[in-house]
């Protein structure tokens, strides 16, 4: 088998996600034969450094020995069983561990299959909670501009990235969208904290106006990942938690992309010392091995559904693979790595290296900002540095960086004009330096005309 033969077979039967398939008339699909650590290898023997953790999921490298061993053990005992009326040890143990490591007060775990499904669960639970408490006027959700929470219809509705949302707008519920705290737009001498505090006034005003009809505010803490990796200060979360309490509105935090050490703490919420009413988890939950998500919530919310059957207050949301035993065992193995190794401490060291190796990027005439939150670095390309005028999206400058990087053995997947690094936590300093060099050279190549 070769790249060419497999690519031809692929294009005859498959439809890939987030892809204009016509692009592959000129840009070949790359079939991957195996992965090891931060490296992927195709069928022609080419290797690619996975600088984006395979869509932000792979925390501890491909073919991780500890997770591999856990799955080999689990598959000989139980792969899957109905989760209604039945249970199993990996699901119980993982839920216990998640209760232990997530912010205080999150004492119940509801499993689903993926990040979008977790968001759907949280939205439905919040709405249903108020309904069970006879507050049927609460039917709306508040979300931030430039937010992204997934692509099922409920998750898409509470997002705000036009590229994903506009086409399906007639199918979506109406939400209340608030201008966000994105610090890219702060004044030249304004701090992240000051800007985020100033922007919170818009959220406060919205809550004052609409609290009686709002179930919850949903937010990505600290980093709006699919929204071009835009970032803001933890003070916004602190103010939002207090306001949600004041106006009796739930707070849903979407930690799907930023949880499990990505922002410098195990969960981004920790940096604001807050506990939400719902926390959505997925992606890194299983170390990038298997699809699994979890919604963590409070006993108070759980008790609102705990009633005699004939009152019809139960939460009847289900997935066939809820609490899948293999996925739960992978999640446990991933958490064991956090517990047995100094992952967060090591990530801080790696984050410092990432900051140092990209510091000079800002000197480039067409880089408007280099921003960082823990193990995420984002580089924003601009046509005009003084005005921050972006390159027209039709020019696909980021795609050119992607193509250049692949030719040099590095997998980057820019978001429009934003080049970002989100590598696995086992990456070495030398591998980080390779990413930085290839990215900078790729930017030079993509902007040469």
C-alpha positions in Angstrom: 0.0 0.0 0.0 1.1 3.5 -0.8 -0.1 7.0 0.0 -1.3 7.4 -3.6 -3.3 4.1 -3.7 -4.9 4.7 -0.3 -5.7 8.3 -1.1 -7.5 7.2 -4.3 -9.5 4.6 -2.4 -10.3 7.2 0.3 -11.6 9.8 -2.2 -13.9 7.2 -3.8 -15.9 6.5 -0.7 -15.2 9.0 2.1 -16.4 12.5 3.0 -14.1 14.2 5.5 -15.0 16.7 8.3 -14.5 20.4 8.0 -13.3 20.0 4.4 -14.1 21.3 1.0 -13.5 17.9 -0.7 -12.8 19.6 -4.1 -9.6 20.9 -2.5 -8.2 17.3 -2.7 -8.1 17.5 -6.5 -4.9 19.5 -5.9 -3.9 18.6 -2.3 -3.6 14.9 -1.5 -5.2 13.2 1.4 -2.4 11.8 3.7 -3.1 8.3 5.0 -1.4 7.6 8.3 0.1 4.2 8.9 1.1 4.6 12.6 1.8 7.1 15.3 4.5 7.1 18.0 4.9 9.9 20.6 4.5 13.3 18.8 5.1 11.8 15.4 2.9 10.4 12.7 4.1 8.3 9.8 2.4 7.8 6.4 2.5 4.8 4.1 5.4 6.3 2.1 7.5 6.6 5.2 7.2 10.4 5.6 7.0 11.6 9.2 5.0 14.6 10.6 5.3 16.2 14.0 1.8 16.5 15.4 1.9 20.1 16.6 -1.9 20.3 17.1 -2.4 17.2 19.2 -4.6 15.7 16.4 -7.3 18.3 16.8 -6.5 19.1 20.4 -7.1 15.6 21.8 -3.8 13.8 22.2 -2.2 14.8 25.5 0.5 12.2 26.0 1.5 11.1 22.5 0.4 8.5 20.1 0.6 4.8 21.1 1.2 5.9 24.7 2.4 2.7 26.6 0.4 3.4 29.8 -2.9 3.9 28.0 -2.2 1.1 25.6 -1.7 -1.3 28.5 -4.9 -0.2 30.2 -6.9 -0.8 27.0 -5.4 -4.2 26.3 -6.4 -5.2 29.8 -9.9 -3.8 29.5 -10.7 -5.3 26.2 -10.3 -8.8 27.6 -13.0 -8.1 30.2 -15.7 -5.7 29.0 -15.9 -3.5 25.9 -19.4 -2.1 26.2 -22.7 -2.7 28.1 -26.0 -0.9 28.2 -25.7 2.0 30.8 -29.3 2.1 31.7 -29.9 -0.2 34.7 -26.3 -1.5 34.4 -22.9 -0.1 35.3 -19.2 -1.1 35.4 -16.1 -0.3 37.4 -14.3 1.9 34.8 -17.3 4.3 34.6 -17.7 4.4 38.3 -14.0 4.9 39.1 -13.6 7.6 36.4 -16.6 9.5 37.7 -15.1 9.3 41.2 -11.8 10.7 39.9 -13.5 13.5 37.9 -15.5 14.5 41.0 -12.2 14.6 42.9 -10.2 16.7 40.4 -12.9 19.2 39.1 -13.8 22.3 41.0 -15.6 22.0 44.3 -19.3 21.3 44.1 -19.3 19.3 40.9 -20.4 16.0 42.4 -22.3 14.3 39.6 -21.1 13.0 36.3 -23.3 12.4 33.2 -21.5 10.6 30.3 -22.0 11.3 26.6 -20.1 10.5 23.4 -18.4 13.8 22.3 -18.0 17.5 23.0 -21.1 18.6 21.1 -23.2 16.0 22.9 -21.9 17.2 26.2 -23.0 20.7 25.4 -26.4 19.4 24.4 -26.7 17.6 27.7 -25.8 20.7 29.7 -28.2 23.0 27.8 -31.1 20.5 28.2 -30.3 19.9 31.9 -30.3 23.6 32.6 -33.6 24.2 30.9 -35.1 21.1 32.5 -33.9 22.1 35.9 -35.8 25.4 35.8 -38.9 23.6 34.3 -38.8 21.1 37.2 -38.7 24.1 39.6 -41.8 25.6 37.9 -39.8 28.5 36.3 -41.0 27.7 32.8 -40.3 31.3 31.7 -36.6 30.4 31.6 -36.0 29.2 28.0 -33.1 31.2 26.6 -29.3 31.1 26.7 -26.6 33.8 26.7 -23.5 33.2 24.7 -20.4 35.3 23.7 -19.6 36.6 20.3 -16.9 34.5 18.5 -17.8 31.5 20.6 -17.8 27.9 19.5 -19.5 25.0 21.3 -19.9 22.3 18.7 -21.9 21.5 15.6 -25.0 19.6 16.6 -28.0 22.0 16.4 -28.2 23.0 20.0 -24.4 23.4 20.4 -24.3 25.3 17.1 -27.1 27.6 18.2 -25.1 28.8 21.3 -22.0 29.3 19.2 -21.2 32.4 17.2 -18.6 31.6 14.5 -20.4 32.5 11.3 -18.5 30.0 9.1 -20.1 27.1 10.9 -23.4 28.7 11.9 -24.8 30.9 9.1 -25.9 28.1 6.8 -28.0 26.5 9.4 -29.4 29.6 11.0 -33.1 28.8 10.0 -32.8 25.5 12.0 -31.4 27.0 15.3 -33.0 28.3 18.5 -32.6 32.0 19.2 -30.0 33.0 21.7 -28.8 36.2 23.3 -25.3 37.1 22.1 -23.1 39.4 24.1 -19.9 41.2 22.9 -17.0 39.3 24.3 -13.8 40.0 26.3 -11.4 39.1 23.5 -8.2 40.9 24.5 -7.0 41.2 20.9 -9.1 44.4 20.7 -7.8 46.1 23.9 -6.3 49.5 23.7 -2.5 49.7 23.2 -1.6 50.3 26.9 -4.6 48.5 28.4 -4.0 45.3 30.4 -5.8 42.1 29.7 -7.5 42.3 33.2 -8.6 45.9 32.6 -10.0 45.2 29.2 -11.8 42.0 30.3 -13.3 43.9 33.3 -14.5 46.7 31.1 -16.1 44.3 28.7 -17.9 42.5 31.4 -20.2 45.5 31.8 -21.9 44.4 28.6 -22.6 41.0 30.1 -23.9 42.5 33.4 -26.3 44.7 31.5 -27.6 41.8 29.5 -28.2 39.7 32.7 -30.0 42.7 34.3 -32.3 42.9 31.3 -33.0 39.2 30.6 -32.3 37.1 33.7 -36.0 36.2 34.2 -36.0 34.4 30.8 -32.5 33.0 30.8 -31.5 29.4 31.8 -27.8 29.8 31.6 -24.7 31.6 30.3 -22.4 29.3 28.4 -18.7 30.2 27.9 -15.3 28.9 26.9 -13.0 29.8 29.8 -10.0 31.8 28.9 -9.5 30.7 25.2 -12.1 30.8 22.4 -10.3 28.0 20.5 -12.2 27.6 17.2 -12.7 31.4 17.3 -9.2 32.0 16.2 -7.6 31.2 19.5 -8.7 34.5 21.0 -8.0 34.9 24.7 -9.0 36.9 27.8 -8.3 37.4 31.5 -9.6 35.1 34.3 -11.2 38.2 36.0 -14.0 37.8 33.5 -14.9 34.4 34.9 -14.8 35.7 38.4 -17.2 38.5 37.6 -19.4 36.2 35.6 -19.7 33.6 38.4 -20.8 36.3 40.8 -23.3 37.8 38.4 -24.8 34.4 37.6 -25.4 33.9 41.3 -26.8 37.4 41.7 -29.3 37.0 38.8 -30.1 33.3 39.4 -28.8 32.0 36.1 -26.7 28.9 35.6 -23.1 29.0 34.5 -22.0 26.4 31.9 -18.3 26.3 31.2 -17.2 24.5 28.1 -13.7 23.1 29.0 -13.8 20.6 26.1 -10.8 22.1 24.4 -9.1 23.9 27.3 -9.4 21.3 30.1 -6.9 18.8 31.3 -3.8 21.0 31.5 -4.0 23.0 28.3 -4.1 26.5 29.8 -1.6 26.0 32.5 -3.9 24.5 35.2 -5.8 21.3 35.1 -8.9 23.2 34.3 -9.1 26.8 33.1 -11.7 27.7 35.8 -9.1 27.2 38.4 -7.4 30.4 37.3 -10.4 32.3 38.4 -11.1 30.1 41.5 -14.7 29.5 40.4 -17.0 26.5 40.3 -19.6 26.4 37.5 -23.0 24.8 37.6 -22.1 22.6 34.6 -18.7 21.7 33.2 -18.4 20.1 29.8 -15.4 17.8 29.3 -14.2 15.8 26.3 -11.2 15.8 23.8 -8.3 15.2 26.3 -10.5 13.3 28.6 -9.3 10.0 27.1 -5.8 11.2 26.2 -7.0 11.3 22.6 -7.8 7.6 22.3 -11.6 7.2 22.2 -14.6 9.4 22.0 -16.1 10.2 25.4 -17.5 13.3 27.1 -18.7 14.1 30.6 -20.9 16.8 32.0 -20.1 17.5 35.6 -22.8 19.2 37.7 -24.0 19.8 41.3 -26.1 17.7 43.6 -28.6 20.6 43.8 -29.2 20.2 40.0 -29.3 16.4 40.3 -31.9 16.5 43.1 -34.2 18.6 40.9 -34.6 15.5 38.7 -34.8 12.9 41.5 -38.5 12.1 42.0 -41.2 9.5 41.6 -41.4 8.2 38.1 -45.0 9.3 37.5 -44.1 12.9 37.9 -42.0 12.7 34.7 -39.1 14.8 36.0 -36.4 12.4 35.0 -33.7 13.4 32.5 -34.3 11.0 29.6 -31.3 11.9 27.5 -29.3 8.9 26.2 -26.6 7.6 23.9 -26.2 4.0 23.0 -22.5 4.1 24.0 -23.0 6.1 27.2 -20.2 5.3 29.6 -18.4 3.0 27.2 -16.0 0.8 29.2 -13.0 1.1 26.9 -13.3 4.9 26.7 -13.7 5.2 30.5 -10.6 3.0 31.0 -8.6 5.2 28.6 -9.8 8.2 30.6 -8.7 6.6 33.9 -5.3 5.8 32.4 -4.9 9.4 31.2 -5.7 10.8 34.7 -3.2 8.3 36.2 -0.5 9.9 34.1 -1.5 13.3 35.6 -1.3 11.8 39.0 1.9 9.8 38.6 3.9 12.5 36.7 4.4 16.2 37.3 2.5 17.0 34.1 1.3 20.5 35.1 4.7 21.5 36.4 6.4 20.2 33.2 3.8 22.0 31.1 4.8 25.3 32.7 8.4 24.6 31.7 7.3 23.8 28.2 5.1 26.9 28.0 8.1 29.1 28.9 10.0 27.5 26.1 7.1 28.1 23.7 7.0 31.8 24.8 10.8 32.2 24.2 10.9 30.5 20.9 8.0 32.7 19.4 9.0 36.0 21.0 10.7 37.2 17.8 7.6 36.5 15.7 6.0 39.8 16.7 8.9 41.7 14.9 7.5 40.4 11.6 5.8 43.2 9.6 2.7 41.1 9.1 2.2 39.5 12.5 -0.3 41.5 14.6 -0.1 39.6 17.8 1.5 36.6 19.4 -0.6 35.5 22.4 -0.3 32.6 24.8 -2.3 30.7 27.4 -0.3 27.8 28.9 0.3 25.2 26.2 -1.5 27.3 23.5 0.4 29.8 21.4 -1.4 31.7 18.6 0.2 33.9 15.9 -2.2 36.3 14.1 -1.3 37.3 10.5 -2.4 40.7 9.4 -2.2 42.6 6.1 -1.6 45.9 7.9 0.2 45.8 11.3 -0.8 49.4 12.3 -4.6 49.0 11.6 -4.6 45.2 12.1 -6.5 44.8 8.9 -6.7 41.1 8.2 -5.7 39.4 5.0 -8.9 38.6 2.9 -10.0 35.1 3.9 -10.2 34.2 0.2 -6.4 34.4 -0.1 -6.1 31.4 2.3 -2.8 32.5 3.7 -3.1 30.0 6.6 -3.5 27.1 4.1 -0.2 28.1 2.5 1.5 27.8 5.9 -0.1 24.4 6.4 1.1 23.2 3.1 4.6 24.5 3.6 4.8 22.9 7.1 3.7 19.5 5.8 6.5 19.6 3.2 8.9 20.1 6.2 7.4 17.3 8.3 5.2 19.4 10.7 1.4 19.1 11.0 -0.1 22.6 11.6 -3.8 23.4 10.9 -4.2 27.2 11.0 -7.6 28.8 11.7 -7.9 31.3 8.9 -5.0 33.7 9.4 -4.1 32.4 12.8 -1.2 29.9 13.2 -1.3 28.1 16.5 0.7 25.5 18.4 -1.1 23.1 20.7 1.3 20.1 21.0 1.1 16.9 23.1 2.6 17.4 26.6 5.4 14.9 26.0 7.1 17.1 23.3 10.8 17.9 23.7 12.5 21.3 23.5 14.1 20.3 20.2 10.8 19.3 18.7 9.3 22.7 19.9 12.1 24.5 18.2 11.4 22.6 15.0 7.8 23.7 15.1 8.8 27.3 15.6 11.3 27.3 12.8 9.0 25.6 10.3 6.1 27.9 11.3 8.2 31.1 10.9 9.6 29.9 7.5 6.1 28.9 6.4 4.7 32.4 7.3 7.5 34.0 5.3 6.7 31.8 2.4 2.9 32.3 2.6 3.2 36.1 2.8 5.9 36.6 0.1 3.4 38.0 -2.4 
